[in-house]
Amino acid sequence: MGADSLDGASVWVDLTTANTLRLPCQAARYIAPTTLSSLQAALYSARIHQWPITLLGGGSNVLLPPTLHGMALRPALRHWWLERSGDDVTAYVGAGVSWHALVMALATHGLWGVENLALIPGDCGAAPVQNIGAYGVELSDVLKAVQVAELATGEMYWLNADACQFGYRDSIFKRALAGKVVITQLALRLSATPRPVLGYGDLAARVSESPTPLSVAQAVCAIRQEKLPDPAVLANAGSFFKNPLVSNEHTHRLLKEYPDMPYFPQPNNQTKLAAGWLIDQCGLKGQRLGAFGVHERQALVLVHFGGGDRPGLLSFADTIAQTVFDRFGVLLELEPRVI
């Protein structure tokens, strides 16, 4: 993988190993620019040849089709640096930096802000698209701004956090700017002042009374490794379904029948339910259908045992969602991006 063709000729590249679900995919062109100038050159070539562009990151939250025409573009901008002002620190991070590697590096530096987001796979450029979150923290809690380049013009500019329109696993990059910009750089707001967020699950019990960013990150890694399969060992894309938001009225009706159901009150008369719990209650944890299955320890994760394709995976996911809807009247939405 890694062949480049900017002269119009197709150079078919196998992207099966470029997505953590390992769905078979062939791309006509695959470009991984390492500098802003080479990225803009790639965008220019796509414009003059009228190639559609498919943006890729680490492939951990995407469902690829069997064939990608045009250009598959993965920004490989792997620079990052810190700017300090007293205890306040801003990290400027290229889109191609490994998110987990960044988290551990910042935690090692004693900087607070992203330690709860350890071991989330993928590149930093994909983090704002999904507004990644875990253990009580979302990217939107620490993001200052995102630098983007317009696909149509190559023009580069910054968007502040408010302009990104972040929501639960949502952002402007999945809506108004979907397919219009490529993220090139992030600016993250960090602090040398202790600001632990330990209210999720048993995280507090895993660290000392005076935790460090590194000890919190290591505890999060341990929890995730206990519950989630390693994509390098068993192909998966992490959480396959979003935790659904339902009305408070619907929640109260369900609690009458399922008093032990976990639920998390939200603004605007809504409640967040645990999709994994709903799937588990339907008896689907550990179930397998052909090449795909529900992970035996975490019902929110669908795994690929090999030999499957995207239509088969989506059919399996539809069966799960329909089973949950029939029992609970709750509609599950996919978390990975379907290209």
C-alpha positions in Angstrom: 0.0 0.0 0.0 1.2 3.5 -0.6 1.3 3.8 -4.4 0.7 7.4 -5.6 -0.6 8.5 -9.0 -1.2 12.2 -9.7 -0.9 12.0 -13.5 -4.3 10.5 -14.2 -3.4 6.9 -14.4 -5.1 4.5 -12.0 -2.7 2.5 -9.7 -5.0 0.1 -7.9 -4.1 -0.2 -4.2 -5.4 -2.8 -1.7 -6.9 -1.0 1.3 -8.1 -4.1 3.1 -5.4 -3.6 5.8 -6.1 0.1 5.9 -9.4 -0.4 7.9 -9.5 -2.1 11.2 -12.5 -4.2 10.2 -10.4 -5.5 7.4 -13.2 -5.2 4.9 -11.9 -5.9 1.3 -11.4 -2.7 -0.6 -9.5 -1.7 -3.8 -8.8 2.0 -4.4 -7.9 3.5 -7.8 -5.4 5.9 -6.1 -4.1 6.2 -2.6 -2.2 9.3 -1.5 -0.7 9.9 1.9 0.8 13.4 1.8 3.3 14.2 4.6 3.4 18.0 4.1 0.8 20.7 3.6 2.2 21.5 0.2 2.0 17.9 -1.0 -1.5 17.7 0.4 -2.5 20.8 -1.6 -0.8 19.3 -4.7 -3.0 16.2 -4.3 -6.1 18.3 -4.0 -5.1 20.2 -7.1 -4.7 17.0 -9.1 -8.1 15.7 -7.9 -9.7 19.0 -9.1 -8.1 19.0 -12.5 -8.9 15.3 -13.1 -12.3 15.6 -11.5 -11.6 12.7 -9.2 -13.9 12.2 -6.2 -12.0 12.2 -2.9 -12.4 9.8 -0.1 -10.8 10.9 3.1 -9.3 8.3 5.3 -7.6 8.3 8.7 -6.5 5.3 10.7 -9.4 3.3 9.4 -10.8 2.5 12.8 -14.2 4.1 12.4 -15.1 3.5 8.7 -16.9 0.9 6.6 -15.2 0.9 3.2 -16.9 -0.3 0.0 -15.3 -3.0 -2.2 -14.1 -0.4 -4.7 -13.1 3.3 -4.4 -12.7 5.3 -7.6 -11.0 8.7 -7.7 -8.5 9.3 -4.9 -8.3 7.9 -1.4 -6.5 10.6 0.6 -5.0 10.0 4.1 -3.3 13.0 5.5 0.1 11.9 7.0 1.0 15.1 8.7 2.8 13.8 11.8 4.2 16.9 13.4 3.1 18.3 16.8 4.4 20.8 19.3 3.5 22.6 22.5 3.1 26.3 23.3 3.0 27.2 27.1 1.6 30.1 28.9 2.0 29.4 32.6 0.0 26.2 33.5 -2.0 26.5 30.3 -0.7 24.6 27.3 -1.8 24.4 23.7 -0.9 21.4 21.6 -0.7 21.8 17.9 -1.1 18.4 16.3 -0.9 17.3 12.7 -3.8 15.2 11.4 -1.6 12.1 10.8 -0.4 11.8 14.4 -1.6 8.6 16.1 -4.2 9.7 18.6 -3.2 7.1 21.3 0.5 7.9 20.9 -0.3 11.6 21.4 -2.4 11.0 24.5 0.4 9.0 26.1 3.0 11.5 25.1 1.0 14.4 26.6 0.3 12.4 29.8 4.0 11.6 30.1 4.6 15.4 29.9 2.2 15.8 32.9 -0.4 17.6 30.9 -4.1 17.1 31.8 -7.0 17.1 29.3 -7.0 14.0 27.1 -5.9 11.2 29.4 -9.4 9.7 29.6 -9.2 9.2 25.8 -6.3 6.8 25.8 -6.3 3.7 23.6 -8.9 5.2 21.1 -7.5 4.0 17.8 -7.1 6.2 14.7 -5.4 9.4 13.6 -5.9 12.8 15.2 -7.5 14.2 12.1 -10.4 11.9 12.5 -11.0 12.8 16.1 -13.1 16.0 15.5 -15.3 14.3 12.9 -16.7 11.8 15.5 -16.1 14.1 18.5 -14.5 11.0 20.1 -15.3 10.5 23.7 -14.7 8.0 26.6 -14.9 7.8 30.4 -16.6 11.1 30.9 -14.6 13.2 28.4 -15.2 14.3 24.8 -12.8 15.9 22.4 -15.0 19.0 22.4 -14.0 19.5 26.1 -10.4 20.3 25.1 -10.5 21.3 21.5 -9.6 25.0 20.7 -9.7 24.9 17.0 -9.4 22.8 13.8 -7.4 23.7 10.7 -9.0 22.5 7.4 -8.3 22.7 3.7 -11.2 23.0 1.3 -11.3 20.2 -1.2 -12.7 22.4 -4.0 -10.1 25.2 -3.7 -7.3 24.1 -1.4 -7.9 27.2 0.7 -6.9 26.6 4.4 -8.4 28.2 7.5 -9.2 27.6 11.1 -12.5 26.8 12.8 -13.0 27.4 16.5 -14.7 24.8 18.7 -18.1 26.5 18.5 -18.0 26.5 14.7 -17.4 22.8 14.7 -21.0 22.3 16.1 -20.1 19.4 18.3 -22.6 16.9 19.6 -22.7 13.4 20.8 -20.5 11.6 18.3 -21.4 14.4 15.9 -19.9 17.5 14.3 -20.2 19.8 11.3 -17.7 17.5 9.6 -20.4 14.8 9.4 -23.0 17.3 8.2 -22.5 20.7 6.4 -18.8 20.1 5.8 -19.0 16.4 5.0 -17.0 15.8 1.8 -16.0 19.5 1.6 -12.9 19.8 3.7 -10.0 17.8 5.0 -8.7 18.3 8.5 -5.0 19.1 8.6 -4.3 20.2 12.2 -5.8 20.4 15.7 -5.2 22.9 18.5 -5.9 21.3 21.9 -6.3 23.1 25.3 -4.3 21.3 28.0 -3.3 22.2 31.6 -0.4 21.4 34.0 -2.9 21.9 36.8 -4.5 18.6 38.0 -8.0 18.2 36.5 -8.8 14.5 36.8 -12.2 13.3 35.6 -12.8 10.0 37.4 -16.6 9.7 37.7 -17.0 7.1 35.0 -17.3 3.4 36.1 -14.6 2.2 38.4 -11.9 4.6 37.1 -11.5 6.3 40.4 -10.8 3.0 42.1 -8.0 2.2 39.6 -5.9 5.2 40.5 -4.4 6.7 43.7 -5.9 9.7 45.6 -3.4 11.9 43.8 -3.4 10.6 40.3 -1.2 11.8 37.5 -2.3 12.1 33.8 -0.2 9.1 33.1 -1.7 7.0 35.8 -5.2 7.9 34.6 -4.3 7.1 31.0 -2.8 3.7 32.0 -5.9 2.9 34.0 -8.1 3.7 31.1 -5.9 1.5 28.9 -6.3 -1.4 31.3 -10.1 -1.1 31.4 -10.4 -0.9 27.7 -8.1 -3.9 27.2 -10.2 -5.9 29.5 -13.4 -5.1 27.6 -12.4 -4.5 24.0 -10.7 -6.7 21.5 -7.5 -5.6 19.9 -8.2 -4.8 16.2 -4.7 -6.1 15.3 -5.8 -9.5 16.6 -9.6 -9.6 15.9 -10.9 -7.2 13.3 -13.3 -4.6 14.6 -14.1 -0.9 14.5 -14.7 -0.4 18.3 -18.2 0.7 19.2 -20.4 -0.2 16.3 -23.6 1.5 17.5 -24.1 4.9 19.2 -25.7 5.0 22.6 -29.3 6.0 21.7 -31.0 9.1 22.9 -34.7 8.7 23.8 -37.3 10.8 25.5 -37.6 10.8 29.2 -41.1 9.4 28.8 -39.8 6.4 26.9 -37.1 5.8 29.5 -39.7 5.8 32.3 -41.8 3.2 30.4 -38.8 1.0 30.0 -37.7 1.3 33.6 -41.1 0.0 34.8 -40.2 -3.3 33.0 -36.4 -3.2 33.3 -35.7 -1.4 36.6 -32.0 -2.4 36.4 -31.5 -0.7 33.0 -28.6 1.8 33.0 -29.6 5.3 31.9 -28.0 8.7 31.8 -30.1 11.9 31.9 -29.4 14.5 29.2 -30.6 18.0 28.4 -33.8 18.7 26.5 -36.0 16.0 28.0 -33.8 13.2 26.7 -32.0 10.2 28.2 -29.0 8.3 26.9 -29.3 4.5 27.1 -26.5 2.0 26.9 -26.6 0.3 23.5 -24.4 -2.5 24.7 -26.9 -3.3 27.5 -29.8 -3.3 25.1 -28.0 -5.7 22.7 -26.9 -8.0 25.6 -30.5 -8.1 27.0 -31.6 -9.5 23.6 -29.2 -12.4 24.1 -26.9 -11.4 21.2 -23.6 -11.1 23.0 -21.2 -13.7 21.6 -23.6 -14.6 18.7 -22.0 -15.2 15.3 -23.5 -15.1 11.8 -21.1 -16.2 9.1 -18.1 -14.0 9.0 -19.3 -11.6 11.7 -20.3 -11.7 15.3 -21.0 -9.8 18.5 -18.0 -9.7 20.7 -18.3 -12.1 23.7 -17.2 -9.5 26.3 -18.6 -6.3 24.8 -21.9 -6.4 23.0 -21.4 -3.0 21.5 -18.5 -4.3 19.3 -19.0 -6.3 16.1 -16.1 -8.4 15.0 -15.0 -9.7 11.6 -13.6 -13.3 11.7 -12.5 -13.1 8.0 -14.0 -13.7 4.6 -16.8 -11.2 4.9 -17.7 -8.0 3.1 -19.5 -4.8 3.8 -23.0 -5.9 2.6 -22.7 -8.9 4.9 -21.7 -6.7 7.9 -24.5 -4.2 7.3 -27.0 -7.0 7.0 -25.8 -8.5 10.3 -26.0 -5.0 11.9 -29.5 -4.5 10.6 -30.6 -7.8 12.2 -29.2 -6.6 15.6 -30.8 -3.2 15.3 -34.2 -4.7 14.4 -34.0 -7.2 17.3 -33.4 -4.3 19.8 -36.2 -2.2 18.2 -38.7 -5.1 18.4 -38.0 -5.5 22.1 -37.3 -2.0 23.4 -38.7 0.3 20.7 -35.3 2.0 20.5 -33.6 2.6 17.2 -29.8 2.0 17.1 -27.7 4.1 14.8 -24.3 3.1 13.3 -21.3 4.8 14.8 -18.7 4.1 12.0 -18.8 6.2 8.9 -20.2 4.4 5.8 -18.4 5.5 2.7 
